[in-house]
Amino acid sequence: MADPDLSAAIKAALAAVEIPGGGDLAGYGGLSEIIVTPGAVAFAIAVAPGMEAAFGPAREEAVAATQRVAGARKVLVSLTGGKPPAGPTFSHGKPVPAGKTQVPGIKRIIAVGSGKGGVGKSTVAVNLALALHAEGLRVGMLDADLYGPSLPKLLGLEGRPAIREDGIFTPHEAFGIKAMSIGSMLNPDQAVVWRGPMATSALRQLLRETDWGGLDILVVDLPPGTGDIHISLFQQAEVDGVVIVSTPQELALIDAKKAIDMLRRLNVPLLGLVENMSYFIAPDTGARYDIFGTGGAEAAAKKLDMPFLGAVPLVMSIRQTSDAGRPVVACDANGAEAAAFRTIARKILADTPGLRP
């Protein structure tokens, strides 16, 4: 069934869902566009403040009606209003715990963020996860950059994640780590056109409706900037610390400082600052070039009273292996190109002993 046809079939199925005050969900003005991807169906139900609890049963019926039509696709339905829904549910019907709660199967969570895009945050996040795995930890990765998911490309993930009968995802596995990304459920080049509430609902489901098994650490690749997805993660889960990635360039550091300010306002621990694309060594002459400046991130870390975790050089092999879906730490964990990431991982573990099991 083509996407427009499936969307129409779901809309027709929602006509059987009654809403408070009379009428059906298909004709309700607060129903958003129904978005269909190869792996998921998503829509939002917007309600007036104070009506969240009343619409709870309608949301559950909508999930069930949609799942019957959507087949193997994951169903993502968010209920949005003037305040958090009373007693919200997962798409498979289990209650979402209120406030910060531990994610089943995960002992510790660390996130990797940046103030802006283009600083190599995702490449650092993937290699950091692999470096932690190389230190003997059981590691998983969650791609929280829903609008620009890059984990499938970086880890060479193919196909959609399996979904159990109870609606729980079985994550991909690559190079010894588990991984989940909305990108695995999209067509190539397909954009995620979701409003904030729908994106945060999808994040919650990717995090809490995945069978992570027994992980020592989950590494979360955050989107750039400071927005709804960041706040949603920090409000619902106990994050043990965040690594901020920046280049030495002052323009990147300006935005990195804003991300750091957000984390401090939310009382999220800062693990430290990584300077990516720090310098370039010409392979023919051995001459060093500080393309984006030099020492900017280290100086900023000192000024901001946070650890400087290390510098990652601008190396051709890091870019090549990332594009090929075989990150440098996965290719050769003891190689020269992986050394910077291994050093950063070891410093994080040394500075925060509680991250080790």
CORLINBEL-V217568 format. One record per pair of residues at least 6 apart in sequence whose C-alpha atoms are under 7 Angstrom apart, sorted by the first residue. I is the first residue (numbers start at 1). GAP is how many residues later the second one is. Records with the same first field share a line. If there is no record, write none. Layout:
I=GAP  GAP
This chain:
3=33
7=27  29
10=56  59
11=15
12=14
13=52  53
14=11  12  48  51
15=9  10  11
16=8
17=7  8  41  44  45
18=6  7  40
19=6  36  39
20=34  35
30=15  16  17
31=13  14  15
32=11  12  13
33=10
34=8  9
35=6  7  8
36=6
37=148  149
38=147  148  149
39=34  35  121  146  147
40=33  34  35  145
41=32  33  34  35
42=33  34  35
43=33  34  35  155
44=33  34  35  154
45=33  34  35
46=33  34  35
47=33  34
48=33  34
49=32  33  34
52=29  33  34
53=32  33  34
56=32
63=12  14  28
67=8
75=16
76=15  126
77=14
78=119  120  123
79=6
80=117
87=8  9
88=7  8
89=6  7
90=6  115
92=74  75
99=136  137
100=135  136  137  138
101=135  136  137
102=135  136
103=105
105=107  108  109  110
106=106  108  109  110  111  112
107=108  109  110
108=108  109  110  132  247
109=108  109  110  130  131
110=108  109  110  129  130  131  132
111=108  109  110  111  130  131  132
112=9  13  108  109  110  130  131  132
113=8  108  109  110  111  129  130  131  132
114=7  110  111  130  131  132  142  145
115=109  110  140  141  143  144
116=108  109  136  139
117=107
119=126  127  128  157
120=156
121=124
122=99
123=199
125=96
127=200  202  214
128=213  217
129=10  90
130=199  200
131=198  210  211  214
132=213
133=6
134=199
137=79
138=77  78  79
139=38  39  76  77  78  79
140=37  38  39  75  77  78  79
141=37  38  39  77  78  79
142=37  38  39  77  78  79
143=6  8  37  38  77  78  79
144=59  76  77  78  79
145=76  77  78
146=36
147=45
149=32  33  34
151=30
152=31  32
153=170  172
154=168  169  171  172  173
155=19  170  171
156=169  170
159=25
160=24  25
161=8  9  10  11
162=7  8
163=6  7
168=41  42  43
169=40  41  42
170=40  41
171=7  8  9  39  40
172=6  7  8
173=6
175=155
196=32
200=28  29  32
216=141
222=8
225=34
226=33
239=29
240=29
241=27  28  29  30
242=27  28  29
243=27  28  29  30
244=28  29  30
245=28  29  30  31
246=6  7  10  28  29  30  51
247=28  29  30  31  45  50
248=27  30  44  45  46  47  48  49
249=43  44  47
250=46
253=44
271=36  77
272=34  35  36  37
273=24  28  34  35  36
274=34  35  36  37
275=22  35  36  37
276=35  36  37
277=35  36  37
278=12  16  33  34  35  36
279=9  10  11  12  34  35
280=8  9  10  33  34  35
281=6  7  8
282=6
298=10
301=6  7
309=35  38
310=34
311=29
312=28
318=9  10
321=6  7
328=9  10
329=9
332=6
349=6  7
